[in-house]
Amino acid sequence: MTKRLLLVLITVFAISVNAQQGTASPYSYFGIGSLKFRGTVENQSMGGLSIYTDSIHINLRNPASYGGLNLSSLNNEARFVKFAVGASHNSTNLKTNQSTDKVTSTTFDYLALSVPIGKLGFGFGILPYTSVGYKLENNNSNNDIANRFSGEGGVNKVFLGVGYQITKELSLGVNTDYNFGKIENSAIEFLYDEDGNLRTYQSRQIDNSSLSGLSFNLGLSYKKMLNETIELVSGITYSPESRLTSNNQRRFASILYNEATGQEIEVNTIDGNPFLEQNGLKETDLTLPSRLSFGAGVGERSKWFIGAEYVAQNTADFSNPLLNNTNNTTTFENASTFSLGGFYIPNYNSLTSYFKRVVYRGGFRFENTGLKVNNESIKEFGISFGVGMPVGRSLFGRVISNANLGFEIGKRGTTNSNLVQENFMNFQISLSLNDRWFQKRKYD
């Protein structure tokens, strides 16, 4: 049953990841979009904390989690094959000094499988990495629309990773990621006659970029019992600087614009690719900055855990030659995130109360996104909580699969310097399914 469900979800996810628009944030206009993947629902429900690993959840932020020792509860035969799928719904209130608006989006977030082979473990899957989805306008001195900007697309990531447990306390791993995607940006310049009336034809520029490239993520996980009950858990990940190749196309068009419906009808087009070729912009390289995360926490296994994590990213090294030629109001600075979170389980093997077996999670995060617009650093704050609910059949008296629900509220940006403040609510749901695919035959 689990394998059939896996095939169905892979098919649905593969279709959705190409069709969905994963964000409606104005700040996705910049760079290659807003960061979409922040970890599994379990991670996000603890403020984005990703240092904790166990035997029934996939940790997609640290590939060292794929490795491990065989479980004594399974007669030391193997560990579980772990499968995870997640989706989310976002509702955002946009606020400026002059107006407000509300936007929503619903997306699949990740699909992954982890397979153990002795102390080794392999993980692979697909997830949306960044997302572009915006519609922006600015006005002229007569308070009429001067320009309209819109965009869609993003970068997806297919990954294959391996982890290995060196000792009982130390594991290491590496992910190889293939990044791919398409981004379309459109800009319309509205033209008026001497009396301030909208002219019949408007001018539109459309840029299409096809992105692809490899990146890597290295991870270490260290656990140590401090006494008979309290365990120290720590983790480090590092992604070196990498490159994405962007194949760019541009076209210009005269359009008929319907003010009542907003419909845009192309009248004629002009190929803008010769301009890109002349300026060396037909194929460009985008720099993906290096990223370092480290954190630690303490807890009692299957009972409680609390930890903190810090992420530093050299976003100041990001560059996009195509963007640098069209936008002079945006710069990038080094990004950072601080997360604090944990979980609590009243009694994981309770026979009398279902809710005592539920995992209760919570946390918060502070983030400097690395984006600087009109000399304002774009910062983000989120507070989250969630539950992990046991589902399915039990093994050795314990349910090993669960459904995870998460909720986050927060704020991004500011209304200073004519910018947009986003007040958001994210609802996330995931399935963490576990099964035994490799068992020793007990009878011939």
N, C-alpha and C positions, 0 to 999 in steps of 0.2 A: 504493500500500500504506500509506504514511504517513497519507494522508488518511482512509482507511477505519479505521485504528487510532485516529485522533483521534476520529472519531464514536463508536466503541464506548466509548472511555475517558470521553468526555464524558457519555454515557448512564449508565455505571456510577457515575461520580463524583456525578452529580446525585442518583441514588437514595441513595447511601451517605451523602452529606453531611447528609441529613435523618434517616437512621435510626441513625447511629452515636452512641455515647457515647464522647467523645474523651478522657476522663480519669477517674480514680478517686481523685483527690486530695481529702482533707478540706478543703484550703484553697480549693477551688473553690466552697465555700459562700458565700464573701464576694464582694461586688461583683457583677460579671456573669460570674464564673468565672475559671479559670486561663487565662493567655495560651497559646494553642495554636500559633500560627504564629510561628516564629522565623527564617524564611528557608528557602531551598531546602536540600536535603541537602548541596549543595556548601558553602553558608554555614555550616550547623550543624556540618559536619565540621571546620571551621576555627575552632571556638569561637564561632560566631555571626558571624564577620567578614563584612561585606557590602559592603566598599568596592571589591573587585576586580571588574572587568568584562572580558569578552572576546567573541569573535564567535560562540561556539558554546554559551553558557549564558545563560539568562534570570536576571537579577538582580531579584527581585520586591521587594526592599527599597528600591531606588533607581530611580525612573522615568527618570532621565537615561540609563540604560543602554539604553533602547529606540532612541535615536538613534545615528547613526554614519555614517562614510564608506563608500562602496562598496569592495569588496575587490579589490586588484590581482590576486589569484589567480583572480578571476572575471571578468577583463577589464574591471574597473570597471563591471560591469553592475548589480550589486546585492549585498546581503548575504543571509545565510541567513534563511529563515523558521524560527523556533525554537519548539519545542513542549516542554513539561515537565509531568510528572506525578509526584507523590511520595506515599508512604505510610510509615507507621511502626508499630512495635510497642513498647509500653512495659511493663516489669515493675517493680513498686515494692514494696519491703518497708516496711511501716508499723510504727513503733516508738513506744511510750509507756513511761512508767515502770512500767506494770502488765502490758502485753501487747504482742504482735506480730501482724501479719497480712500477707498478700501479695495484691496485686491486679494485674490485667493489663488492657490495652486495645489494640486494633488499629484504626487509622483511615487513611482517605485524608487527605492533608495539603494538597494543592494541585493545581490544573489550570490551565495558562496557555499562551498563545500570543502570540508577538511577530512582527509583520509589518513589514518595512522598506519605506519609500517614499522613495527618495533619502536625503537627510540626516535625514529624519523617520523615526520608527518608532512603531508603535502596539503596545500590550500590553493584553491583557484576560484575565480568568480568574475563578476562584472558589476560595475557601479558607475553612476554619474558622478564625475569629479567636480566639474564646475558647470554653471548654468547661466545663460543669458536670456533675459526676458524683460524688456523695458519699453516704455512709451513716454517721451519727454517733449515738452514744448517750451519755447521762450518767446517773449513778445517784443515788439519794437516800441519806439517812443510814443506811438499813437495807441498803445495797448492792443494792437492787433497781432495775430500770430506771425512771427518772423521765420521760425524754423520748427520743424517737427522731426524728432529722432525716434527710431524704433529698432529693435533688434531681437533676435531669437537664436537658439542653438546652445552650444556648450561643448565641453570635452568629457568623454567617457573613458573609463579605464578598465581594461581586461588584465587580470593579474594571475601570476603563477608563483607560488612561494614554497619554500621548504624550511622546516625547522628541525633542530636536533637537540636532544637533551644530553649535554656533556657529562654532567654529574646530577645527583639528586637535587641539587640546589640551582644549577646554572643551565640555561638553554640559550641557543642563538638561532637566528633565522634570517632569511633574505627573501624579498619579493622582487620579481621582475615585472614591471608594469608596461603595457603597451597602451599609450594614450592616443585617442583618435576622436575626431568630431568635426562639426561644421558650425560656423558662426556667420550670420548675415546681419549687416548693419545698414540701415536706410536713413537718409537725410533728405528732407524736402525744404527748399527755400521758397517761401511765399512772396510773390511779386504783386505790387499795387501800382495803380496809375496815380496821376497827380492829384486826383480827387480822393484818394484813399480807398478806391474800390479794388477788389481783388481782380487781377487780370485773368484772362481765360486760361492761359497755360502757366503751369508751375514747373519748377526744375527739381529733379530728384536724382540723387546719387545712391547707388547700391554697391556695397562691398561684400564679396563672399570669400571666406577663408576656409580652406580644408586643412585641418591640423593633424599631425601624426608625429610620434616619437616615443622613445623608450626612456624610462626612469627606473630608479631602484630605491628600495627601502630596506635598511639593515636594522635588526633588532636584537636586544639582549633582555632576558628576564632572569631575575635572581630572587629566590625564596629561601628563607631560613627560619627555623623555629627558635624563638628567643627563650621560650620555656616550654612547659608541657602543653600549653593551650594557645599562646600568642605567637603569631607568625608575622615576620617581616616580609613584605612584598615590594619589589622595586623593578623598574624597567627603563630602558633607554632605546630610542630609535633615532636613526639618522638617515636622511635622504640627501645625497650629494646633488650639486647643481647639474641640471640636464638641459636638453634642448628639444624644442618642438619645431618641426618644419611646417611652415605655413605657405600653401599655394594659394595665391590671391587673384581674384578677378574683380574688375570694376566696370560698371556701365552707367551711363548718364541717360536720362529720359525726360522728355516733355510729357506732362500729364495733365489730364482734365480732372479737377478736384471738385467733388460735390460737397458743398458746405453743409447741406442738410443731413447727409448720410455718412460723410467721411470717406466715401468710395473714391479710389484712385484708379484712373484708366490711362494706360500708357498710349501716347499718340505716336511717338517715334523714339528710337533709342540710338545712342552713340557708344561705340566700343571704347572703354577707357583703359583697356589693357596696354595699348602703346605707351600711355603716360607712365604706367607702372613699370614697364620694361625699360623705358628711358631713364627712370630714376632708381633702377635696381630694386624695385618693390614687388616684382612678379612672384618671386620666391624669397621669403624672409625666414630668419631664425628667431624664435622667441626663447628667451632665457627663463627657465623655471628655477627659482632660487632654492638653495639648500635649506633643509629644515632639521632641527634638533629638538627632541623632547626627552625629558627625564622626570622621574617622579618616584615616590615611595609612600608606603602606608603600612598600617598594622591592623591585625584583626584575628578573629577566631574562626577557623574553617567551618563553613556551613552555618555560621551564626551571625557575624558582623564584620564590617571592614570600613575603615576610613583612611583616605589618602589624599595627596596633593600632587599636582603635575604642572610643569612649566614647559611651554613650547616657544622656541625662538626660530624665526624664519627671516632669512636675508632678502626680504622683499625689495629692498632698495636696489638689488641687482637685477630686478625684472626689467626686461626691455622688449619692446615691440616696435620695430622700425615703421610699420604702417601706422600704428597709433601715434607714434612720436611726430609724424608729419601732419596729423590732423587735430591734435589736442594739445594746447599749451597751458591749460589750467590745472593739469593733474600731474602729480609726482608720486613716487612710491618711496616709503620709508620702511625700515625694518619692522616686522610685525612680531607680536608676542601674545601669548594667552596664558592665563593662570586659572587652573581648575581646582576645585575642592569638592569632594563628594564621597559617597559610600553607600552601604546597604545594611539591612538588618533582616534576619529571618527568625521569627519567634521560636519555632520548633520544626525543623525541616522534615522530621520523620513522625510528626504527630498523626495518630490514628483517629483522633476524635474531632479535630478541627481543620478544615481545609485552609482557612485564612491564616492559621499558624504556620502553614507550609509555604505561604506566599512570600516572595522576596520584595521588600519595600526599599526603594532607592530614592536618593535625593542629592542635590548638589547645585553649584553655581559656577559661573565663569566670567572673567573679565578679559576682553580682547581688544588689542589695537590691530585693526585689520591690515595696516600697512599702506592703506590708500589715503592720499592727502589731496583734497579738492579745495580750490580757492583758499589755500593756506590753512585749511581746517583738517585735522586728523580725524578720520572716520573710526569711531570706537563702537564697541558692541558689548552688551551685558545680557546675560541670561540666567534665569533661575529655573531649575527643573526638578521633576520628581516622576516616579514611575513604579510599576509593579511587574513582577514576573510570576505568572500563574501556572502551576503545574497542569499539564494536559496529557492525555493518552494513557498508555499502559504503564504499569510499574515494573521495575526490575530489582530484585532483592529487596523488596519492600519500599522502593523509592521511585517516584515518577521522574523520568530523566529528560522529558521534553517539556517545553513551556511556551506560553504565549506572553509576549512582553508589550506592555502599554507604557508610553511615555508622554509627558506634557511639559512644554517649556514656554515661558513668557519672557519677553526681553525687549530691548531697545537697541537700535542701530542708527548712527548718524546724529545730526543736529539741524536745527532751523537757522543757525547762524550763517552768515555769508550767502544767503539765498539758497541754502541747501535743504535737503529733505530729511525729516526724522521719521524713522520707521518703528512703530510699536507692533510687535509681532507675537503671535501665538502659534506654536507648533504642536501638532498631535501626531505621535508616531506609534506604529504597531509593527510587530515582527513575530515570526515563528522561529524557534530554535528547536529543531527536531534531531533526535539522536537514535541511532540504530546500531546493531551488531551485524556487520557484513562478513566478518572473518572469525569463524569459530572452529576449534579443533573437533574433529569427529570423535565421538565417544564410543561408537560401535562400528565394527567393520561389516 
